[in-house]
Amino acid sequence: MNVRGKLLLASFAVGLALWSTAQGQERKIKRSDLPPAVEKTVKAESAGATIQGFSTEVERGKRLYEVELKVEGRGKDILIDRQGNVVEIEEEVALDSLPAAVREGLTKAAGRGTISRVESLTKLGKLVAYEAVVKTGARRREVQVGPNGERLARPE
């Protein structure tokens, strides 16, 4: 490939990366900005919870809406499509409330780090993973395991 071809390919790659980044960025919105179907789902899902805020983003070309909630002091984020369907739920859970295999899997994945927060991850009504925030010194990272504590082939 000649120099011009390499430059064109590099420009395309940079443009694609910028477009991908822009597609996944969350933007804070007001409740009044929600489509009617999303508002209906928010009303049903937030019963008994405190609403912390709303945001929207585009994932894989689809506009999604997120409501951040507090339920009995724990965080719960719900991702909803334009039609009002719940796409994903991330819900904070206590580490000691999890099955032993899940605790062991998260602890193993955390290595020397300290687990500071754990969330269950449900997609389209099915529990697909548990995700933990791990602190190692000043560094933070996330680790995931499957519903039975097993290592995942790819992150959810």
SVG drawing of the C-alpha trace seen along z (x, -y; Angstrom):
<svg xmlns="http://www.w3.org/2000/svg" viewBox="-47 -19 51 41">
<polyline fill="none" stroke="black" stroke-width="0.4" points="0.0,0.0 1.4,-3.4 1.7,-6.4 -1.5,-8.0 -3.4,-4.8 -2.0,-4.5 -3.0,-8.1 -6.5,-7.5 -6.9,-4.3 -5.5,-6.1 -7.9,-9.0 -10.8,-6.6 -9.9,-4.8 -9.6,-8.1 -13.0,-9.2 -14.6,-5.9 -13.2,-6.0 -14.5,-9.6 -17.9,-8.6 -18.0,-5.6 -17.1,-7.7 -19.8,-10.3 -22.4,-7.5 -21.9,-6.2 -21.8,-9.5 -24.5,-10.0 -26.3,-13.4 -28.2,-14.5 -31.9,-15.3 -35.0,-16.4 -38.0,-14.1 -40.0,-16.3 -37.7,-15.3 -38.8,-11.6 -41.0,-10.2 -44.5,-9.1 -43.7,-5.4 -40.5,-5.9 -42.3,-8.1 -44.9,-5.4 -42.1,-2.8 -40.3,-5.2 -43.4,-5.8 -44.0,-2.0 -40.3,-1.1 -39.7,-4.0 -42.6,-3.3 -41.1,-3.4 -37.8,-4.7 -36.1,-8.1 -35.3,-9.4 -31.7,-10.7 -31.7,-11.8 -32.2,-11.0 -29.8,-10.7 -29.9,-9.5 -27.4,-8.0 -27.2,-6.2 -26.0,-2.6 -25.6,-0.7 -27.7,-3.3 -30.6,-3.1 -31.6,-6.0 -31.8,-4.7 -33.0,-6.5 -31.6,-5.8 -33.2,-6.6 -31.0,-6.5 -32.8,-5.5 -32.1,-4.9 -34.1,-2.0 -33.6,-1.5 -30.3,-3.3 -28.9,-1.3 -28.4,-2.4 -30.4,-1.1 -30.0,-2.2 -32.6,-1.2 -32.0,-1.5 -35.2,-1.9 -35.7,-2.0 -37.9,-4.6 -40.9,-2.2 -40.7,-1.9 -39.1,1.6 -36.6,2.2 -33.4,3.1 -31.0,3.4 -31.0,3.0 -27.9,2.5 -28.8,2.9 -26.4,2.5 -26.3,5.6 -24.5,6.5 -21.5,8.8 -22.5,11.0 -26.0,11.5 -24.6,13.3 -24.3,17.0 -20.9,18.4 -19.8,19.2 -20.4,15.6 -18.6,14.2 -15.6,16.5 -15.6,15.6 -15.6,11.9 -12.9,12.3 -10.7,14.3 -11.2,11.7 -10.4,8.9 -7.0,10.4 -5.3,8.2 -7.8,5.5 -10.7,4.6 -14.2,4.9 -16.0,1.6 -19.4,2.1 -21.2,4.9 -24.1,4.7 -26.3,7.3 -26.7,6.9 -30.0,7.9 -30.6,7.7 -34.0,8.2 -35.2,9.7 -32.4,12.2 -29.6,12.0 -26.4,12.1 -23.6,11.0 -22.4,9.5 -20.0,6.6 -17.7,5.3 -15.7,2.1 -12.3,3.1 -9.8,0.7 -6.1,1.5 -4.2,-1.5 -5.4,-4.6 -6.5,-2.5 -10.1,-1.5 -11.4,1.2 -14.4,3.3 -14.6,7.1 -17.4,9.3 -18.5,12.9 -21.5,14.8 -24.7,15.6 -23.0,18.7 -19.7,17.1 -18.0,18.3 -15.5,16.3 -17.2,14.6 -16.0,15.2 -16.6,11.4 -17.8,8.5 -21.6,7.9"/>
</svg>
